Amino acid sequence: MGSFECFENAVLGEKYYKTVHPSGFTILIYPKKLSTSYVMLSTRYGSLEKTFRAGNDEFCTVPDGVAHFLEHKLFEEEDGSDAFAKFAPLGASANAFTSHEMTSYLFSTTDCLTESLAVLLDFVTHPYFTDENVRKEQGIIAQEIGMCQDDPQNRLYYSLLEGLYREHNIRIDIAGTVKSISEITPEILYRCYRTFYQLSNMVLAVCGDIAPETVLEIADRVLPQKAENREIECVYPQEDSRIERAYTELHMAVATPMLALGVKDLTQFKTPGDRMRYGVLAEMLGKCYFSRSAEFYNELYDAGLFAKTINYSFDMLNSCSYLMITAESEKPNELFERTKNLLQNISGNLPSEEDFLRIKRVMYSNHIRSFDSTENIAFALTESFLQGGDVFEIGDIISSVTYEEFTRFACAFFDGKEFALSVIYPSTKEKS
């Protein structure tokens, strides 16, 4: 039986355990007595990993969309059955997703946690690809790609990334294109699987009413007892501060014009802690100007410049980062100009210290409340581990940020940066 490292937070009264299985597999267990258990099995492999090698292999470049394609195919087993069907009798709800940097397989359940965990570990570690089942999946995913092309939110997102980035793979849809997935073969899938699905490149997060020793017993039954640890080396296109284009306009079947404003960020971090702190500051920035209680948000609302709400996000990846603001607006250009003007002249539009402290309290209370959800905990455990940090660090960082630190960050963030705008107009309207 392996040993566990325990991480505790005295303020929250919470703890979790970490161990590394002999297979090289990292296991995180967060005992929590709630009505639902949540399990997430992830690998450091997403759509950005296109050119790579493992160990002494030669570098190879694979078609767009392989990580997403591989996620789909792992559910199909050698006997022709679907892994989803194995979860249903156990009362478990299973799913999976591929992002830019990771692929995750997950399930939630109110019962049969141990049996469901065994199913998850088994099907993810036993790939089966043939020419026939790959061709079948190409047709299915081609339909999915077509549906995404008809989705205004998806088109808005990628049109903005295409405007922000000149070379980086983030410009490319996670699912790829119909042409790129037609080039995927079983050999390509097996090579990507052998490279990125090494157990030493993966992590399991279990949050529920279960003992750490029980999780390890299941892992021992399903997983090999020897680690394969071939070093993975990936190559990403280099970016500078220049954007590809400042404005993109599309026309689709939408009721109200949709816009996305973006800023590319090239900041590099020396430590995982620096990275997490930067992310907290960026989130504070958004809440100070674009939350419902923010003065600027209400100025825009009173001027009738957006419908429903404004959404702010800061996505911080290992090889790139970007800020994105989206909204529906009958006056997208005016909304863009007012927002851009505020951000470029943010030193003259800083929130008061009182407002900043209120935002801090809200963020900290939201952080504490997140530990009441097994799903939130599993996601937070996974993301913090993959970023080299600890899930309990976020609360300490939020508490320690000062008003002076925040204002320095806000004033420096937009300095010298270019803005990109993408707008989707209703297809019935004339081009503006």
C-alpha positions as CSV (number, residue, x, y, z in Angstrom):
1,M,0.0,0.0,0.0
2,G,1.4,3.4,-1.0
3,S,1.9,6.3,1.3
4,F,-0.2,9.6,1.1
5,E,0.9,13.2,1.5
6,C,-1.8,15.2,3.3
7,F,-2.6,18.8,2.5
8,E,-4.7,20.7,5.1
9,N,-6.2,24.1,5.4
10,A,-7.0,25.0,9.0
11,V,-9.1,28.1,8.1
12,L,-11.4,26.0,5.8
13,G,-11.2,22.9,8.0
14,E,-10.6,20.9,4.8
15,K,-7.9,18.4,3.6
16,Y,-7.0,16.2,0.7
17,Y,-4.5,13.4,0.0
18,K,-1.9,12.9,-2.7
19,T,0.0,9.8,-3.8
20,V,1.9,8.6,-6.8
21,H,1.0,5.1,-7.9
22,P,3.8,2.7,-9.0
23,S,2.6,3.3,-12.6
24,G,3.6,6.9,-12.3
25,F,-0.1,8.0,-12.0
26,T,-0.8,10.9,-9.6
27,I,-3.9,10.4,-7.5
28,L,-5.6,13.2,-5.5
29,I,-8.3,12.2,-3.0
30,Y,-10.6,14.7,-1.3
31,P,-12.9,12.9,1.2
32,K,-16.2,14.8,1.3
33,K,-19.5,13.6,2.6
34,L,-22.0,15.2,0.2
35,S,-24.9,13.7,-1.8
36,T,-22.8,13.4,-5.0
37,S,-19.3,12.2,-5.7
38,Y,-17.3,13.5,-8.6
39,V,-14.3,11.9,-10.3
40,M,-12.1,13.5,-13.0
41,L,-9.3,11.7,-14.9
42,S,-7.1,14.0,-16.9
43,T,-4.1,14.1,-19.2
44,R,-1.9,17.0,-20.1
45,Y,-2.9,16.8,-23.8
46,G,-5.1,19.3,-25.7
47,S,-5.5,20.8,-29.1
48,L,-2.3,22.9,-28.8
49,E,-0.1,19.8,-28.8
50,K,0.5,19.4,-32.5
51,T,4.3,19.0,-32.9
52,F,5.9,16.8,-30.3
53,R,8.1,13.8,-29.5
54,A,8.5,11.4,-26.5
55,G,11.8,10.0,-25.4
56,N,14.1,9.4,-28.4
57,D,11.3,9.5,-31.0
58,E,11.6,11.9,-33.9
59,F,9.4,15.0,-33.8
60,C,6.1,14.6,-35.6
61,T,3.3,17.0,-36.5
62,V,-0.3,15.7,-36.4
63,P,-3.5,17.0,-38.0
64,D,-5.7,19.5,-36.2
65,G,-8.3,17.9,-33.9
66,V,-6.5,14.7,-32.9
67,A,-6.8,15.2,-29.1
68,H,-10.6,15.7,-29.4
69,F,-10.9,12.7,-31.8
70,L,-8.9,10.5,-29.4
71,E,-11.2,11.5,-26.5
72,H,-14.2,10.3,-28.6
73,K,-12.6,7.0,-29.6
74,L,-11.5,5.9,-26.1
75,F,-15.2,5.3,-25.2
76,E,-15.4,2.6,-27.9
77,E,-14.1,-0.7,-26.7
78,E,-12.7,-3.7,-28.5
79,D,-15.9,-5.7,-28.3
80,G,-17.8,-2.9,-29.9
81,S,-19.5,-1.8,-26.7
82,D,-19.5,1.8,-25.5
83,A,-18.1,2.7,-22.1
84,F,-21.0,5.0,-21.4
85,A,-23.2,1.9,-21.3
86,K,-21.2,0.6,-18.4
87,F,-21.8,3.6,-16.2
88,A,-25.6,3.6,-16.7
89,P,-26.4,0.5,-14.6
90,L,-24.2,2.0,-11.8
91,G,-26.3,5.1,-11.7
92,A,-23.3,7.2,-12.8
93,S,-23.4,10.1,-15.3
94,A,-20.2,10.1,-17.4
95,N,-18.8,12.6,-19.8
96,A,-15.5,13.9,-21.3
97,F,-14.1,17.1,-22.8
98,T,-11.0,18.3,-24.6
99,S,-9.7,21.8,-24.1
100,H,-6.6,23.6,-25.4
101,E,-4.3,22.0,-22.8
102,M,-6.0,19.0,-21.3
103,T,-8.4,16.1,-22.0
104,S,-10.6,14.9,-19.1
105,Y,-12.9,11.9,-18.5
106,L,-15.3,12.3,-15.6
107,F,-18.4,11.0,-13.9
108,S,-20.7,11.9,-11.0
109,T,-22.6,9.5,-8.9
110,T,-24.7,9.2,-5.7
111,D,-23.8,5.5,-5.3
112,C,-21.5,2.8,-6.7
113,L,-18.4,5.1,-6.6
114,T,-15.9,2.3,-6.4
115,E,-17.4,0.3,-9.2
116,S,-17.7,3.5,-11.4
117,L,-14.1,4.4,-10.7
118,A,-12.9,0.9,-11.8
119,V,-14.8,1.4,-15.1
120,L,-13.2,4.8,-15.7
121,L,-9.7,3.6,-15.1
122,D,-10.2,0.5,-17.3
123,F,-11.6,2.1,-20.5
124,V,-9.2,5.1,-20.5
125,T,-6.2,2.8,-20.2
126,H,-7.3,0.3,-23.0
127,P,-7.4,2.0,-26.4
128,Y,-8.7,0.3,-29.5
129,F,-8.5,1.9,-32.9
130,T,-9.1,0.3,-36.3
131,D,-9.5,1.7,-39.8
132,E,-13.2,1.0,-39.7
133,N,-14.0,2.6,-36.3
134,V,-11.8,5.6,-37.2
135,R,-13.7,6.2,-40.5
136,K,-17.0,5.9,-38.6
137,E,-15.9,8.5,-36.1
138,Q,-14.8,10.8,-38.8
139,G,-18.3,11.1,-40.1
140,I,-19.7,11.7,-36.6
141,I,-17.2,14.4,-35.7
142,A,-17.6,16.0,-39.1
143,Q,-21.3,16.6,-38.2
144,E,-20.2,18.0,-34.9
145,I,-17.8,20.4,-36.6
146,G,-20.6,21.5,-38.9
147,M,-22.8,22.2,-35.9
148,C,-20.1,24.3,-34.3
149,Q,-19.7,26.3,-37.4
150,D,-23.4,27.2,-37.1
151,D,-23.0,28.2,-33.5
152,P,-22.5,32.0,-33.1
153,Q,-20.8,31.8,-29.8
154,N,-18.2,29.3,-31.2
155,R,-17.7,31.4,-34.3
156,L,-17.3,34.6,-32.2
157,Y,-14.7,33.0,-29.9
158,Y,-12.5,31.6,-32.7
159,S,-12.8,34.7,-34.9
160,L,-11.4,36.7,-32.0
161,L,-8.6,34.3,-31.4
162,E,-7.8,34.4,-35.1
163,G,-7.6,38.2,-34.8
164,L,-5.4,38.1,-31.7
165,Y,-2.9,35.4,-32.7
166,R,-0.8,35.3,-35.8
167,E,0.8,31.8,-35.5
168,H,-0.2,30.1,-32.3
169,N,-2.3,26.8,-32.4
170,I,-4.9,28.4,-30.2
171,R,-6.3,30.0,-33.4
172,I,-7.4,26.5,-34.5
173,D,-10.8,25.0,-33.4
174,I,-10.3,22.2,-30.8
175,A,-12.3,19.8,-33.0
176,G,-10.2,20.6,-36.1
177,T,-11.7,20.8,-39.6
178,V,-13.5,18.3,-41.7
179,K,-10.4,18.1,-43.9
180,S,-7.9,17.7,-41.0
181,I,-9.9,14.9,-39.3
182,S,-10.1,13.1,-42.6
183,E,-6.3,12.7,-42.3
184,I,-6.4,11.0,-38.9
185,T,-5.4,7.3,-38.9
186,P,-5.2,4.6,-36.2
187,E,-1.4,4.9,-36.3
188,I,-1.7,8.6,-35.5
189,L,-4.1,7.9,-32.7
190,Y,-1.9,5.2,-31.2
191,R,1.2,7.5,-31.4
192,C,-0.6,10.3,-29.6
193,Y,-2.0,8.0,-27.0
194,R,1.4,6.4,-26.3
195,T,2.9,9.9,-25.9
196,F,0.3,11.8,-23.9
197,Y,-1.6,9.0,-22.1
198,Q,1.5,7.8,-20.2
199,L,0.2,7.5,-16.7
200,S,3.0,9.7,-15.5
201,N,1.4,12.5,-17.6
202,M,-2.0,12.0,-16.0
203,V,-3.8,12.8,-12.8
204,L,-6.9,11.4,-11.1
205,A,-9.0,13.7,-8.8
206,V,-11.6,11.9,-6.6
207,C,-14.0,13.9,-4.4
208,G,-16.5,12.0,-2.4
209,D,-17.2,9.8,0.6
210,I,-14.3,7.4,0.0
211,A,-11.2,6.5,1.9
212,P,-7.8,7.2,0.2
213,E,-6.8,3.5,0.7
214,T,-9.9,2.3,-1.2
215,V,-9.0,4.5,-4.2
216,L,-5.5,3.1,-4.2
217,E,-6.8,-0.5,-4.0
218,I,-8.8,0.0,-7.1
219,A,-5.9,1.6,-8.9
220,D,-3.7,-1.4,-8.0
221,R,-6.3,-3.8,-9.5
222,V,-6.6,-1.9,-12.8
223,L,-3.2,-0.2,-13.5
224,P,0.2,-1.6,-14.2
225,Q,2.8,-1.7,-11.3
226,K,5.6,-0.2,-13.4
227,A,5.9,3.3,-14.7
228,E,6.6,4.3,-18.3
229,N,8.1,7.8,-18.1
230,R,9.3,9.0,-21.5
231,E,9.9,12.8,-21.4
232,I,7.5,14.7,-23.7
233,E,8.8,17.7,-25.6
234,C,6.3,19.9,-27.5
235,V,6.9,22.8,-29.9
236,Y,4.6,25.8,-30.0
237,P,4.7,28.6,-32.6
238,Q,6.2,31.7,-31.2
239,E,4.1,34.9,-30.8
240,D,5.1,38.5,-30.3
241,S,2.8,41.3,-29.1
242,R,1.4,42.1,-32.5
243,I,-2.1,41.0,-33.4
244,E,-3.2,39.5,-36.7
245,R,-6.1,41.9,-37.3
246,A,-7.9,44.5,-35.2
247,Y,-11.4,43.9,-36.6
248,T,-13.4,40.9,-37.8
249,E,-17.0,41.1,-39.0
250,L,-19.3,38.1,-39.6
251,H,-23.0,37.8,-40.4
252,M,-25.1,35.0,-39.0
253,A,-28.6,34.2,-37.9
254,V,-28.5,36.1,-34.6
255,A,-31.2,38.4,-33.2
256,T,-28.8,41.0,-31.7
257,P,-25.2,41.8,-32.7
258,M,-22.6,40.0,-30.6
259,L,-19.2,41.3,-29.9
260,A,-16.0,40.0,-28.4
261,L,-13.1,42.2,-27.4
262,G,-9.7,40.6,-26.8
263,V,-6.2,41.5,-25.5
264,K,-3.2,39.1,-25.9
265,D,-0.9,38.8,-22.9
266,L,2.7,37.5,-23.1
267,T,3.6,37.5,-19.4
268,Q,6.0,34.7,-18.3
269,F,6.1,33.3,-14.8
270,K,9.0,32.1,-12.7
271,T,7.0,30.0,-10.3
272,P,3.5,28.4,-10.2
273,G,2.7,30.7,-7.3
274,D,3.5,33.8,-9.4
275,R,1.2,32.4,-12.1
276,M,-1.7,31.8,-9.7
277,R,-1.3,35.3,-8.2
278,Y,-1.4,36.9,-11.6
279,G,-4.6,35.0,-12.4
280,V,-6.2,36.2,-9.2
281,L,-5.3,39.8,-10.0
282,A,-6.7,39.4,-13.5
283,E,-9.9,38.1,-12.1
284,M,-10.1,41.0,-9.7
285,L,-9.6,43.4,-12.6
286,G,-12.7,41.9,-14.3
287,K,-14.8,42.1,-11.2
288,C,-13.9,45.7,-10.5
289,Y,-15.2,46.9,-13.9
290,F,-17.5,44.2,-15.3
291,S,-19.4,42.7,-12.4
292,R,-23.0,43.8,-11.9
293,S,-22.1,46.0,-9.0
294,A,-19.2,47.8,-10.8
295,E,-19.7,51.5,-11.6
296,F,-18.5,51.1,-15.2
297,Y,-20.8,48.1,-15.8
298,N,-23.8,50.2,-14.7
299,E,-22.7,53.2,-16.8
300,L,-22.8,51.0,-19.9
301,Y,-26.1,49.5,-18.8
302,D,-27.7,52.9,-18.2
303,A,-26.5,54.0,-21.7
304,G,-28.2,50.9,-23.2
305,L,-25.0,49.6,-24.7
306,F,-25.5,45.9,-23.9
307,A,-28.3,43.4,-23.6
308,K,-28.5,41.0,-20.7
309,T,-24.9,41.1,-19.4
310,I,-21.2,41.5,-20.1
311,N,-19.0,38.5,-19.7
312,Y,-15.3,38.9,-18.7
313,S,-12.7,36.1,-18.7
314,F,-9.0,35.7,-18.5
315,D,-7.7,32.4,-19.9
316,M,-4.1,31.7,-18.7
317,L,-2.5,28.8,-20.6
318,N,1.0,27.4,-20.4
319,S,2.0,28.9,-23.8
320,C,-0.3,31.8,-24.1
321,S,-2.9,34.0,-22.2
322,Y,-5.7,36.3,-23.3
323,L,-8.4,38.5,-21.9
324,M,-11.8,38.4,-23.5
325,I,-15.0,40.5,-23.0
326,T,-18.2,39.5,-24.7
327,A,-21.7,40.9,-24.9
328,E,-24.7,41.4,-27.0
329,S,-25.3,45.0,-28.2
330,E,-27.2,47.0,-30.7
331,K,-24.2,49.4,-30.7
332,P,-21.2,47.1,-30.7
333,N,-18.7,49.7,-31.9
334,E,-19.7,52.2,-29.3
335,L,-19.5,49.6,-26.6
336,F,-16.0,48.6,-27.8
337,E,-14.7,52.1,-28.0
338,R,-15.9,53.0,-24.5
339,T,-14.5,49.8,-23.0
340,K,-11.2,50.2,-24.9
341,N,-10.9,53.8,-23.8
342,L,-11.5,52.9,-20.1
343,L,-8.9,50.1,-20.2
344,Q,-6.3,52.1,-22.1
345,N,-6.7,54.9,-19.6
346,I,-7.3,52.8,-16.5
347,S,-4.9,54.8,-14.3
348,G,-7.5,57.6,-14.3
349,N,-10.4,55.2,-13.7
350,L,-9.2,53.1,-10.8
351,P,-11.8,51.8,-8.4
352,S,-11.8,53.1,-4.8
353,E,-10.1,51.2,-2.1
354,E,-13.5,50.5,-0.6
355,D,-14.8,49.0,-3.8
356,F,-11.6,46.9,-4.2
357,L,-12.0,45.5,-0.7
358,R,-15.6,44.6,-1.4
359,I,-14.5,42.7,-4.5
360,K,-11.9,40.9,-2.4
361,R,-14.5,39.8,0.1
362,V,-16.8,38.6,-2.6
363,M,-14.0,36.6,-4.3
364,Y,-13.0,35.0,-1.0
365,S,-16.5,34.1,0.0
366,N,-17.0,32.5,-3.5
367,H,-13.8,30.6,-3.0
368,I,-15.0,29.2,0.3
369,R,-18.4,28.3,-1.1
370,S,-16.8,26.4,-3.9
371,F,-15.7,23.7,-1.4
372,D,-19.4,22.8,-1.0
373,S,-19.4,21.2,-4.4
374,T,-17.6,17.9,-5.3
375,E,-17.6,19.0,-8.9
376,N,-15.9,22.3,-8.2
377,I,-13.4,20.6,-5.9
378,A,-12.5,18.0,-8.5
379,F,-12.0,20.6,-11.2
380,A,-10.0,22.9,-8.8
381,L,-7.8,20.0,-7.7
382,T,-7.0,19.0,-11.3
383,E,-6.3,22.5,-12.6
384,S,-4.1,23.5,-9.6
385,F,-2.1,20.3,-9.9
386,L,-1.6,20.7,-13.6
387,Q,-0.4,24.2,-13.1
388,G,2.0,23.1,-10.4
389,G,0.1,24.6,-7.4
390,D,-2.1,23.7,-4.5
391,V,-5.9,24.2,-4.5
392,F,-5.7,25.8,-1.0
393,E,-3.3,28.5,-2.2
394,I,-6.0,30.6,-4.0
395,G,-7.7,31.7,-0.7
396,D,-4.4,32.8,0.7
397,I,-3.5,34.7,-2.4
398,I,-6.9,36.5,-2.5
399,S,-6.5,37.5,1.2
400,S,-2.9,38.8,0.7
401,V,-3.5,41.1,-2.4
402,T,-3.3,44.7,-1.4
403,Y,-5.0,47.7,-3.0
404,E,-1.6,49.1,-4.0
405,E,-0.6,45.8,-5.7
406,F,-3.9,45.7,-7.6
407,T,-3.6,49.2,-8.9
408,R,0.0,48.7,-10.1
409,F,-1.2,45.5,-11.9
410,A,-4.2,47.3,-13.5
411,C,-2.2,50.2,-14.7
412,A,0.5,48.0,-16.2
413,F,-1.7,45.3,-17.7
414,F,-2.9,47.2,-20.8
415,D,0.3,49.2,-21.4
416,G,1.3,48.9,-25.0
417,K,-1.2,46.2,-25.8
418,E,-3.3,46.0,-29.0
419,F,-7.0,45.4,-28.9
420,A,-8.9,43.1,-31.2
421,L,-12.7,43.2,-31.9
422,S,-14.9,40.6,-33.5
423,V,-18.6,41.3,-34.2
424,I,-21.4,39.1,-35.5
425,Y,-24.2,41.0,-37.1
426,P,-27.7,39.6,-37.9
427,S,-27.4,38.2,-41.4
428,T,-30.5,40.3,-42.5
429,K,-28.7,43.6,-41.7
430,E,-26.5,45.4,-44.1
431,K,-22.8,45.4,-43.4
432,S,-21.9,48.4,-41.2
